[in-house]
Amino acid sequence: MNETTRTKTTSRTQEQSSVNNEVSKVALISISAFGAIIGTWSLIALISAMVQSGGPLQLIGNWFKAVAGL
């Protein structure tokens, strides 16, 4: 009688790689969303400053005055 024994070897490399990919995706999405929020906030602040100053040229003039200490 000739008996053949089969063993099944499973590998966790695929699972580890999949988890790493998911973590990378979440990190990339989080960083991108945070960057978009900061960009939106800065654009709103710039528009608000232009409205407060009276326009883009007045904003630049007021900025130079503030930096120069006039």
C-alpha positions, 0 to 999 in steps of 0.5 A: 500500500502506497499512501500519499500524504498531502499537506496544505501550506497557507501563506499569510503574505497575501493578508499582510500585503492586503492590510498594508495596502488598505492602511496606505489607502486610508492614510493617503485619503486622510492626508489628501482630505486634510490638505483640501481642507487647509487649501479651502480655508486659506482661499476663504481667508484670502477672499475675506481679506480682499473684501475687508481691504477693498480689493486685491490692490488695496490688500497688497498695499495693506500687506506691504504697510503691515510688513514694513511697519508703516 
